[in-house]
Each structure stands twice: as structure tokens, then as C-alpha cells.
């Protein structure tokens, strides 16, 4: 069943590709856990706000998400003091009881037997996370370790264990094995503060190495996972393999505050969802939540089709994906194509309610196919209605033998809005930041508003590439600066509207566009008070009868525009000023002062840009010195008229460390520091 439906997604994505099958083995092993180290991981990863996602910018950091209620204790049945095994404790229990398990290793495969009971380690009593790693349920490779298969719901709770050594439950009718660690079948459950590790599923169709839930109607079965570590689980599909960490099929879900790391999905014909796969396309249009999680170091390898090593979402509900971190995940396709390095979103029916992807950090993910094609180093959206807002998309790579489309994002018939995001350091061949292709469904729009694109790289379209085929994109209030490409910041094969944006190299057509150094104040792409992007955006604009508006808040959550009554700035972050400080006495564009800007990026390796402003014509000197005062480079040494300039310094061959750079002109002198970090 699942393999048939998932095969349809292959057809949707790459109908013209042929499938090539190759045999590949999988070595099974059991992960050893150091109890103290594991407890420390809980305290560092789950007990506090997680690390900031973009160089200290708090708004973009992963946030803790709320718990879904306290766990009531009821009557306590103790293992092994009263009952020799966990299963014996469950058998003796009635609804509302708690099976409380002391530290130790229990070689069992437990079944909740339809009971709404809590099975917990001593963590439930004192919240000491060391109990989690010292209370182990080991399935001994004899099937799923924990099973919910008799109509349980979220009143059936597993809390505070290490779950390991599972090999999944085989389903003959589907020639499939599911749920190496935890298996839910037409039932629900709640998993809280567990370590689910070292489980593996191998079958013609493998599904959910760590956890799987399967419903048939998407009504009544709910999986709640809160603050678990799901690590080093695997699926190995002789045909297809999905959900190395967690797999959800036709069920409701709430995944909050978990860590999905170093899980892997492998499949000969197709593989996907190294961390998590969600396939929920029938029944309720409920809002499902994926929030406050970490997806790190997950891997997908497929001989033919490979998709998303972080999150694979094929759902028709109004899913919210917020405050997550997706870092250092990788997808490899050996032959045909690879899609969505960290996130892959697809609707398999008519466009459903809008999905919201907001305040996520998506960086250092890699998409590789050395023979053919890759699509979306950070994310791919296929035939879906998505609002993508306040995210950081940084240093992702799309690498391919032929075309690497979308270093940051690839959207195919994407409907929705891309707003208040920062795209930086992403690499592909077509569209370093974004590649957009195809028309959205009738009545829906493609809006790209108040984003910042900088330091992305592509052969064509350093910041943005419009692939045509009916795209109707409107670009408003964006900054495209210092992206690298052979043909400019924006490449348009189709018909797009570009207005009130700062585009390095300029743009033919549109209203209110400028070509001026944005004067970023720091590596967070805040605007300096002298930036020409301040107040030069527009709060609303009517195009072909449709009104397009800037968002009411910026990337950092500040009101837009600032101050009230002014026009908004270009880019993702709003400056507090209504007009820049360097426009004097009506002489627009004539600097009212000399100024040397902070270089960006800083730290850098090996190239950085330095901006400066000259009030009057005169001889200009801009030099770089080491900390001992020795001159190491002359960047400018000539007469220049008043204006705003930028120059690059390539420090190849220089040692790492702090350097000084000094601007001198007509009695003005200013010195700043820069850092070369290799």
C-alpha cells in the first residue's frame, strides 16, 4: 500500500526518469550508550533553549515547544520489585495505572495490549535524565521493541527509556517491515523523553527505523513525541526505504522538542526522510505541528530517487513547521535525481490548506547526484501551498553532474509567499538562492517579499532563477547583493515582476528598483543607518488588479515599517530609521559625510567586501595592515568623485588573524578591524 502511494510521488517529481535498481547491503549493529554522556545530552539539548541558528540572532533560534499536558501517575506497579518483567506489569494493569521500571536492561518486546497505561522509568518521579540511559528496553533483534496495536491512544505513554535493538514488525500483505523501535498500528501513543537508538528495519519496503505509526483513515490515530532523542536508526529497503528516524502514515502527529540525528534511509529504487517522513493525505484537515526539533546529520542514499534527509512531508493538512534546526543533513542519489536536502514538501492531491514553515534554521545541508540532477539544496516544494517566512537558509549545496537546480530552494508549481528570509552562502548551478518553476493553481500567487539574498553562488541567477513554464512571481522589497553568477543576480526565463528592490548590477523594468551598496552593518545583514535601502521599499502595490503587501513584521519580529507612517525598508530586517542618515539637503545619493563601513562577511575566508563613502572629490587611499602596522595590501589609491563604493580584498595566502583597514581622504581617516578565519 505505502509503496504504491509513495511511488506516485516519484512520478510526480520526475516522470521522465527511468528507475535503475542495484543491490546494496546493510550491516546491522547495536549502539552502545554511555549513561552519563547521554544524560548530559538530554540536559544540553532538551533541557534548555537550543543554540541560536544564525550567529546569535535570537529570533531565529530553535525555541522550546509546549508539552501536551502532565502525565498522571494513577496506581503504581513496580518492576522488578512487584513484577519480574515490564510486560507482566502491563498485563496486571488497568487503564490509568503506571508501570514504574527501575534502572536496568530488560530484554523484552512489550505490547500495550490496548491499555491506556503509563510505562515509565524513575525519570517520571524525579526528572533525573540519567535514568533514561540506564533504563533500557532491548528488543534483541526479535521484532519491534514496543508495540501499540490494539486501539491505544495518547493516554498510552512511554516515558524515560532507552529503546534499542529492534528489527521491526513484518506486514505480509504489504511485503513491508515497520517500526524498528516503536510500532503503532491503527493506534495512537505518546512518547516522552526517550532515547530511541540502534534500531533497524530491513525489508523489500522498509518504514520507520526508530518509530512508525500506521493508520488507514487519518482519523483517531495520533502520535505525540515530546523531547526524545531519535538517533542512529536505519531503514534499508531492498525496494524502498523511508523514515530512518520516524515514519507517519495516514495519522495525526505532533512532534515537538525532539532531536533526530544520524538516522538513515536507504533504498534501491527510492529512499527518503532520513529523519522523519509524514504521509497523511486523507481524513481530517487538522493542524499538525512539527516544532522546536533538531534534525542533524541524517542521511538518505538511494540508487534512483532520493528525497530529504531531514523532513519529508506529503500531507494535505495545514501543517505548521516552526522553530526547528535542520543542519548537516545529506541526500545522495547514485543515478537519477535527488530532491530537497533538508526538507521536501509535496501535495499528492489538489492544493490543500496552506502549510506554514517559519523561524527555522536550514544550513549546511548537501544534495548530491554526480551523474544527473539535484533540486533544492535546502528544500524542495512540489505542488504545495506554502508560506515560508523568517527562516535562515545558509551554506546549503546542490551538487550534480548535469544541473544542480536551486542552491537554497527549488519550487515546482509552488503557491504561496516567501517573506522575511535570509538566503546566504548557498550554491547551485541555476539559482543560488531560489529556483522557481511552473505556474501555481488558478487563483493562487507566488510572492517573494522582503527577503535578503547575499553571497549565494550559481552559474545562472546568483540570487534568483525563474525557470518559466507559467511562473507568475512578484518580487517586492528584496535585496540581491554580492551573489555570484555569470549573468547577474536574477535570471528570468518567464514573466516576473520586480519592484522596489536593490539589485546589484541593476534590473531592466519594474518600479523603484535601485543598484546601490546596501551597507550591511554586520553579518546578520542588518542595515547600517546610512543604507540606501532604508525607507525605499513599499508597503503595498497593485499589480494587474491584485494588491501585494509587505509583511507587518520583519525577520526579527520588529514592526514594519519603522517608524510608523514611513515606508518599509528593503530586505528582511527593518532599520529603526525612516530615512538613511547620509542623504543631505535634498541631494539624493550625495553622501553628507565620509564613512568606512564594516567589511562583510566578517570573519571571512578568503574574500571580503569593504564599503565606503566619499563626501567630496579627492584622492582616496584604502589600505590593509597587519596588527604590527605593516602594510599588506593597497585596495584603493586614486582620485574619486563623491559617492558610495565597495571593493573586495582577496586574502589568499595570508595567515589567519586580525587585520586593520584604513580609509583616508581630504583629511578624513578611519580604521576598522577585520578577521581572516581559515
C-alpha positions in Angstrom: 0.0 0.0 0.0 2.5 2.6 1.1 5.0 1.7 -1.6 2.3 2.2 -4.3 1.4 5.7 -3.0 5.0 6.7 -2.5 5.8 5.5 -6.0 3.2 8.1 -7.2 5.4 10.8 -5.7 8.3 9.6 -7.8 6.0 10.0 -10.9 5.0 13.5 -9.8 8.6 14.6 -9.3 10.4 13.0 -12.2 8.0 11.3 -14.5 10.6 11.2 -17.3 13.3 9.4 -15.3 13.9 5.7 -15.6 14.4 3.6 -12.4 17.6 1.8 -12.0 17.9 -1.0 -9.4 21.1 -2.1 -7.7 21.6 -4.4 -4.7 23.1 -2.9 -1.6 23.6 -4.5 1.8 23.2 -3.1 5.3 25.2 -4.0 8.3 23.2 -4.2 11.4 24.8 -3.2 14.7 23.8 -2.3 18.2 24.7 1.2 19.6 26.4 1.3 23.0 25.3 4.1 25.2 27.3 5.8 27.8 24.8 6.7 30.6 26.4 9.9 31.8 27.1 11.2 28.3 23.5 10.5 27.3 22.2 12.3 30.4 24.4 15.2 29.5 23.0 15.3 26.0 19.5 15.5 27.4 20.4 18.3 29.7 22.2 20.3 26.9 19.8 19.5 24.0 16.4 19.2 25.6 16.6 20.9 29.0 17.4 24.4 27.6 16.7 26.7 24.7 18.8 25.2 21.9 21.7 27.0 20.3 21.0 30.1 18.1 20.6 29.2 14.5 22.2 32.2 12.8 25.3 33.7 14.5 23.5 34.8 17.7 20.3 36.1 16.1 17.9 35.0 18.9 14.7 35.3 16.8 15.9 32.6 14.5 17.0 30.2 17.3 15.2 26.9 18.0 12.6 27.5 20.6 11.2 25.1 23.2 7.6 24.0 22.5 4.9 23.3 25.0 4.2 19.9 26.5 0.9 18.3 25.7 -0.1 18.0 29.4 1.2 16.4 32.6 1.4 12.6 32.9 -0.9 11.4 35.7 0.5 8.5 37.8 -2.5 6.5 39.0 -1.8 3.2 40.7 1.9 2.4 40.6 3.1 -1.1 39.7 6.8 -1.5 40.2 9.2 -3.5 38.0 11.1 -5.7 39.1 10.1 -5.2 42.7 6.5 -6.4 42.2 6.6 -7.8 38.6 9.6 -9.6 37.0 9.1 -8.0 33.6 7.7 -4.9 32.1 5.2 -6.9 30.2 4.0 -8.6 33.4 3.4 -5.2 34.8 1.3 -4.1 31.8 -0.8 -7.3 32.0 -1.6 -6.7 35.6 -2.5 -3.1 35.0 -5.8 -1.4 34.2 -6.5 1.9 32.5 -4.9 4.8 34.3 -2.2 2.7 36.1 1.6 3.4 35.9 4.2 0.7 35.4 7.3 2.1 37.1 10.5 0.5 36.0 13.8 0.6 37.9 17.1 1.0 36.2 18.5 -2.0 34.4 18.4 -3.7 31.0 15.2 -5.5 30.1 15.4 -7.9 27.1 11.7 -7.7 26.1 9.4 -6.9 23.3 6.5 -5.2 25.0 2.9 -4.8 23.9 0.5 -2.3 25.5 -2.4 -4.7 24.8 -5.0 -1.9 24.3 -4.4 -0.5 27.8 -4.2 3.3 28.4 -1.4 3.0 30.9 1.9 4.8 31.6 5.1 2.8 31.3 7.9 4.9 32.7 11.4 4.8 34.2 12.2 6.6 37.5 12.6 9.7 35.4 8.9 10.2 35.8 9.3 10.8 39.5 12.4 13.0 39.8 13.2 14.2 36.2 16.7 13.0 36.5 17.7 12.3 32.9 20.4 9.8 33.9 17.6 7.3 34.4 16.8 7.5 30.7 20.1 6.0 29.6 20.2 3.5 32.5 16.7 2.0 31.9 17.0 0.1 28.7 14.4 -2.0 26.8 16.4 -4.1 24.3 14.4 -6.0 21.6 17.3 -8.3 20.9 16.5 -8.0 17.1 13.3 -10.0 17.6 10.9 -7.5 16.2 9.6 -4.1 17.3 10.7 -3.3 20.9 7.4 -1.5 21.9 4.0 -2.1 20.2 0.8 -0.2 20.3 -1.5 -2.3 18.1 -4.8 -2.7 19.9 -6.5 0.7 19.6 -4.4 2.6 22.2 -4.5 6.4 22.2 -2.3 9.2 23.6 -3.2 8.2 27.1 -0.9 5.2 26.5 2.5 6.7 27.4 6.1 5.6 27.1 8.4 7.8 29.2 12.1 7.9 30.1 13.6 4.8 28.5 16.4 3.8 26.1 14.7 1.8 23.3 17.2 -0.2 21.3 17.8 -3.5 19.4 14.5 -3.5 17.4 14.1 -5.0 13.9 10.5 -4.1 13.2 7.3 -5.9 12.5 6.7 -7.6 9.2 3.4 -7.0 7.4 3.0 -9.8 4.8 0.2 -8.2 2.9 2.4 -5.3 2.0 5.7 -7.1 2.0 6.9 -4.5 4.4 8.5 -4.1 7.8 7.7 -1.2 10.1 8.8 0.4 13.4 12.2 -0.9 14.5 12.0 0.6 17.9 8.3 1.6 18.4 5.4 0.2 16.3 1.9 1.8 16.2 -0.7 0.1 14.1 -4.2 1.8 13.8 -3.5 3.1 17.3 -2.1 6.2 19.0 0.6 6.8 21.6 2.6 9.4 23.4 6.4 9.1 23.7 8.2 11.4 26.1 11.9 11.8 27.0 13.1 8.6 25.5 16.3 7.7 23.7 15.4 5.6 20.6 18.6 4.4 19.1 20.3 1.5 17.3 17.1 0.1 15.7 17.0 -1.1 12.1 14.4 -2.3 9.6 15.3 -4.2 6.5 12.7 -5.5 4.0 11.6 -5.1 0.4 9.8 -2.0 1.7 11.2 -0.6 5.0 9.4 2.0 7.0 10.3 3.8 10.3 13.7 2.7 11.7 13.1 4.3 15.1 9.3 4.8 15.2 6.4 4.1 12.9 2.7 4.8 13.1 0.2 3.5 10.5 -3.4 4.4 10.3 -5.9 3.9 7.5 -8.1 6.9 7.8 -6.0 9.7 9.4 -8.8 10.0 12.0 -8.3 9.0 15.6 -4.7 7.8 15.5 -2.3 10.4 16.9 1.4 10.1 17.6 2.7 12.6 20.1 6.5 12.8 20.5 8.0 15.2 23.0 11.7 15.7 23.8 13.0 12.4 22.6 16.4 11.7 21.1 16.0 9.6 18.0 19.5 8.6 16.9 21.3 6.1 14.7 18.3 4.2 13.5 18.2 2.8 10.0 15.8 1.6 7.3 17.2 -0.4 4.4 14.7 -1.1 1.6 15.5 -3.7 -0.9 12.9 -1.7 -2.9 12.1 1.5 -1.0 13.2 2.8 2.4 11.6 5.7 4.2 11.8 7.3 7.6 15.1 6.4 9.2 14.1 8.0 12.4 10.3 8.3 12.3 7.6 7.4 9.8 4.0 8.6 10.0 1.3 7.1 7.7 -2.3 8.4 7.5 -2.2 9.5 11.1 -2.2 12.8 13.0 1.0 13.9 14.6 2.7 16.4 17.0 6.5 16.3 17.0 7.9 18.9 19.4 11.3 19.4 21.1 12.9 16.2 19.7 16.4 15.5 18.3 16.6 13.5 15.1 20.3 12.8 14.4 22.4 10.4 12.4 19.3 8.4 11.3 19.5 7.0 7.8 17.2 5.8 5.0 18.4 3.6 2.1 16.5 2.1 -0.8 17.4 0.6 -4.1 14.5 2.2 -6.1 13.7 5.1 -3.8 14.6 6.5 -0.3 13.6 9.5 1.7 13.0 11.1 5.1 16.3 10.4 6.8 15.0 12.0 10.0 11.2 11.9 9.5 8.6 11.1 6.8 5.0 12.1 7.1 2.4 10.7 4.6 -1.0 11.9 5.7 -3.4 12.6 2.9 -6.9 11.5 3.9 -9.5 12.4 6.6 -9.2 15.5 8.8 -7.7 18.7 7.7 -6.3 19.3 11.2 -3.3 21.4 12.0 -0.4 19.1 12.8 2.8 20.6 14.4 6.5 19.9 13.9 8.1 22.4 16.2 11.3 23.0 18.2 13.1 19.9 16.9 16.7 19.4 15.8 17.4 17.5 12.5 21.1 16.9 12.3 23.5 14.6 10.4 20.7 12.4 8.9 21.4 10.6 5.6 19.4 9.4 2.6 21.0 7.2 -0.1 19.0 5.9 -3.0 20.2 4.3 -6.2 17.5 6.1 -8.1 15.3 8.7 -6.4 16.4 10.2 -3.1 14.4 12.8 -1.1 15.1 14.9 2.0 17.4 13.7 4.8 15.6 15.9 7.4 11.8 16.0 6.9 9.7 14.5 4.0 6.2 15.9 4.2 3.4 14.6 2.0 0.3 15.8 3.8 -2.9 17.6 3.0 -3.5 19.1 6.4 -2.5 22.6 7.4 0.9 21.6 8.9 3.0 24.0 10.9 6.8 23.6 10.7 8.3 26.1 13.1 11.4 26.8 15.2 13.3 23.8 14.0 17.0 23.4 13.2 18.0 21.5 10.0 21.8 21.2 9.9 24.4 19.0 8.2 22.0 16.5 6.6 22.8 14.9 3.3 20.9 13.3 0.4 22.6 11.2 -2.3 21.2 9.7 -5.4 23.5 7.4 -7.3 21.8 7.6 -10.7 18.5 9.5 -11.3 17.9 12.6 -9.1 18.0 13.9 -5.6 15.4 16.3 -4.1 15.3 18.6 -1.0 18.5 18.4 1.1 16.7 19.1 4.4 13.0 19.4 3.6 10.8 18.0 0.9 7.1 19.2 0.8 4.6 17.8 -1.7 0.8 17.6 -2.0 -0.4 14.5 -3.8 -3.9 15.8 -4.3 -5.4 19.1 -5.2 -3.9 22.1 -3.4 -4.8 21.8 0.3 -4.8 24.3 3.2 -1.7 26.5 3.4 1.3 25.0 5.2 3.5 27.3 7.3 7.2 27.0 7.5 8.6 29.7 9.8 11.6 30.6 12.0 13.6 27.6 11.0 17.4 27.4 10.5 18.3 25.4 7.4 22.0 25.3 6.9 25.0 23.2 5.7 22.8 20.6 4.1 24.0 18.8 0.9 22.3 17.3 -2.1 24.4 15.2 -4.4 24.0 13.3 -7.7 27.3 13.2 -9.6 25.6 11.8 -12.7 22.4 13.8 -13.3 20.2 16.2 -11.4 19.6 17.7 -7.9 16.8 20.0 -6.9 16.9 22.3 -3.8 20.0 22.1 -1.6 17.9 23.2 1.5 14.4 22.5 0.4 12.1 21.5 -2.4 8.4 22.3 -2.6 6.3 20.4 -5.2 2.6 21.3 -6.0 2.0 22.7 -2.5 0.6 25.9 -0.9 3.3 27.1 1.5 4.0 30.3 3.4 7.8 30.4 4.0 8.7 33.1 6.5 11.5 34.2 8.9 13.9 31.4 8.0 17.6 31.3 7.6 18.8 29.4 4.5 22.6 29.3 4.8 25.5 27.4 3.2 23.5 24.7 1.6 24.8 22.9 -1.5 23.1 21.4 -4.5 25.7 19.4 -6.5 25.0 17.5 -9.7 26.7 16.0 -12.8 24.3 18.0 -15.1 22.2 20.6 -13.4 22.1 21.5 -9.7 18.9 23.5 -9.5 18.3 25.8 -6.5 21.2 26.0 -4.1 18.8 27.1 -1.4 15.2 26.3 -2.5 13.6 24.7 -5.6 9.9 25.3 -6.0 7.9 23.5 -8.7 4.4 24.9 -9.0 4.8 26.4 -5.6 1.9 28.5 -4.5 2.3 31.0 -1.6 4.6 33.6 -0.1 8.3 33.7 0.6 8.9 36.6 3.0 11.3 37.9 5.6 14.0 35.2 5.0 17.8 35.4 4.7 19.4 33.4 1.9 23.2 33.4 2.2 26.1 31.2 1.1 24.0 28.7 -0.9 25.4 27.0 -4.0 23.9 25.5 -7.2 24.2 25.8 -10.9 20.8 27.5 -11.6 19.5 29.8 -8.8 21.9 30.2 -6.0 19.2 31.3 -3.6 15.9 30.2 -5.2 14.8 28.4 -8.4 11.1 28.8 -9.1 9.5 26.8 -11.9 5.9 26.4 -13.1 2.5 28.1 -12.5 0.6 27.8 -9.3 -3.1 26.7 -9.4 -5.6 29.2 -10.7 -6.3 31.9 -8.1 -3.1 31.5 -6.1 0.0 33.6 -6.3 3.8 33.4 -6.0 5.1 36.3 -3.8 8.7 36.9 -2.8 8.8 39.9 -0.5 11.3 41.5 2.0 14.0 38.8 1.7 17.8 39.3 1.8 19.9 37.4 -0.7 23.7 37.7 -0.4 26.8 35.5 -1.1 24.9 32.8 -2.9 26.6 31.2 -6.0 25.3 29.9 -9.3 26.3 29.8 -12.9 23.0 31.4 -13.8 20.9 33.6 -11.5 23.1 34.1 -8.4 20.2 35.1 -6.2 17.0 34.0 -8.1 16.3 32.0 -11.2 12.8 32.0 -12.8 12.6 28.8 -14.9 9.4 29.8 -16.7 6.6 27.3 -17.6 4.0 29.8 -16.3 5.6 31.3 -13.3 3.8 34.4 -12.1 6.3 35.5 -9.4 6.1 39.0 -7.9 9.4 40.2 -6.2 8.9 43.2 -3.9 11.2 44.9 -1.3 14.1 42.4 -1.7 17.9 42.9 -1.5 20.0 40.9 -4.0 23.7 41.8 -3.4 27.1 40.1 -3.6 25.7 36.9 -5.1 27.9 35.3 -7.7 26.8 34.4 -11.2 27.8 34.8 -14.9 24.6 36.6 -15.8 23.6 38.6 -12.8 21.5 38.4 -9.6 18.2 37.5 -11.3 17.6 35.4 -14.3 14.1 35.2 -15.8 13.1 32.7 -18.4 9.4 33.6 -17.8 7.4 36.7 -16.9 8.1 38.1 -13.4 7.5 41.4 -11.7 10.4 43.0 -9.8 9.8 46.2 -7.9 11.3 48.3 -5.1 14.3 46.0 -4.8 18.0 46.6 -4.5 19.7 44.5 -7.2 23.4 44.6 -7.8 24.0 45.3 -11.4 20.5 46.7 -11.8 17.3 45.4 -13.3 15.6 46.5 -16.6 12.0 47.3 -15.9 9.9 47.5 -12.7 9.3 50.4 -10.4 11.5 51.8 -7.6 14.5 49.4 -8.1 17.9 50.6 -7.1 21.5 49.5 -7.6 23.5 50.6 -4.5 25.6 49.0 -1.9 23.1 48.1 0.9 25.7 48.9 3.6 25.1 45.9 5.8 26.0 46.7 9.3 27.1 43.2 10.3 27.0 39.5 9.2 23.3 39.3 10.2 22.5 41.6 7.3 21.1 44.4 9.4 21.1 47.7 7.6 23.5 50.4 8.7 21.9 53.8 9.4 23.4 55.1 6.1 21.9 52.3 4.0 20.1 53.4 0.8 17.7 50.5 1.4 16.1 52.4 4.4 12.6 53.6 3.5 12.9 52.7 -0.2 10.5 49.7 -0.1 6.8 49.9 -0.5 4.1 48.8 2.0 1.7 47.9 -0.8 1.5 47.8 -4.6 -1.2 46.9 -7.0 -0.2 44.8 -10.0 -2.7 43.6 -12.6 -5.6 44.1 -10.2 -4.0 42.3 -7.3 -2.7 44.0 -4.2 0.7 42.9 -2.8 1.7 44.0 0.7 4.9 43.9 2.8 4.6 41.8 6.0 3.6 43.6 9.2 6.8 42.4 11.0 10.4 41.8 9.9 12.7 38.8 10.3 13.4 39.7 13.9 9.8 40.3 14.9 10.0 44.1 14.8 7.2 46.2 13.5 7.4 47.1 9.8 7.6 49.9 8.8 9.7 51.7 11.5 8.9 54.3 12.4 5.1 54.1 11.9 4.0 56.2 9.0 7.2 55.7 6.9 7.8 53.3 4.0 9.3 49.9 4.8 13.0 49.1 4.1 14.2 46.7 1.5 15.4 43.3 2.8 14.5 41.0 5.7 15.5 43.3 8.6 14.0 46.7 9.3 16.2 49.6 10.5 14.7 51.9 13.2 15.1 55.0 10.9 12.6 56.2 8.3 15.3 57.6 6.1 19.1 57.0 5.9 21.4 59.4 7.7 23.6 60.1 4.6 21.0 61.8 2.4 21.5 65.6 2.9 19.6 68.7 1.9 17.7 67.1 -0.9 20.8 65.9 -2.8 19.7 62.3 -3.1 22.6 59.9 -3.3 25.3 62.5 -2.3 27.0 61.4 0.9 26.8 64.0 3.7 29.9 62.5 5.3 32.9 60.3 4.8 32.4 56.8 6.1 34.2 53.5 6.2 31.8 50.5 6.7 32.5 47.3 8.5 33.5 44.6 6.0 31.2 41.7 5.2 31.4 38.9 5.7 33.4 39.1 8.9 35.0 36.8 9.8 35.8 35.8 6.2 37.7 33.3 4.1 39.3 34.3 1.8 37.4 37.2 0.2 35.5 40.0 1.9 33.9 43.3 0.7 34.6 46.7 2.2 32.2 49.6 1.6 33.0 53.3 1.9 31.5 56.7 1.2 33.3 59.9 -0.1 31.7 63.3 0.6 33.9 65.3 -1.8 36.1 64.6 -4.8 39.6 63.9 -3.8 42.4 61.4 -3.5 41.3 58.2 -1.8 43.6 55.7 0.0 42.3 52.4 1.4 44.9 50.1 2.7 45.1 46.9 4.8 47.7 46.4 7.6 48.6 43.6 10.0 48.4 44.1 13.7 52.1 45.3 13.8 51.2 48.1 11.4 52.8 46.7 8.3 51.0 47.4 5.1 49.8 44.2 3.4 47.6 45.4 0.6 46.5 48.7 -1.2 42.9 48.4 -2.3 42.3 51.9 -3.5 44.9 54.6 -4.3 43.4 57.2 -6.8 41.2 60.2 -7.1 37.5 59.6 -6.9 34.3 61.8 -7.1 31.9 61.8 -4.2 29.8 58.7 -4.0 29.4 55.3 -2.4 31.8 52.5 -3.3 32.8 49.0 -2.4 36.0 47.0 -3.0 36.9 43.3 -2.4 40.0 42.0 -0.7 41.2 38.6 -1.5 43.4 37.4 1.4 44.5 34.2 -0.3 48.0 33.3 1.0 47.6 35.4 4.2 47.7 33.9 7.6 44.6 33.8 9.8 44.2 36.6 12.3 43.2 40.2 12.9 43.9 42.8 10.3 43.3 46.6 10.1 42.0 48.6 7.2 42.2 52.4 6.9 40.4 54.9 4.7 42.0 58.3 4.1 40.7 61.2 2.0 40.8 65.0 2.3 41.9 65.0 5.9 39.4 62.2 6.9 40.8 59.0 8.4 39.0 56.0 9.8 40.3 52.5 10.7 38.4 49.3 11.3 39.3 45.6 12.2 38.6 42.6 10.1 39.2 38.9 10.8 40.5 36.3 8.4 39.5 32.9 9.7 40.5 29.7 7.9 
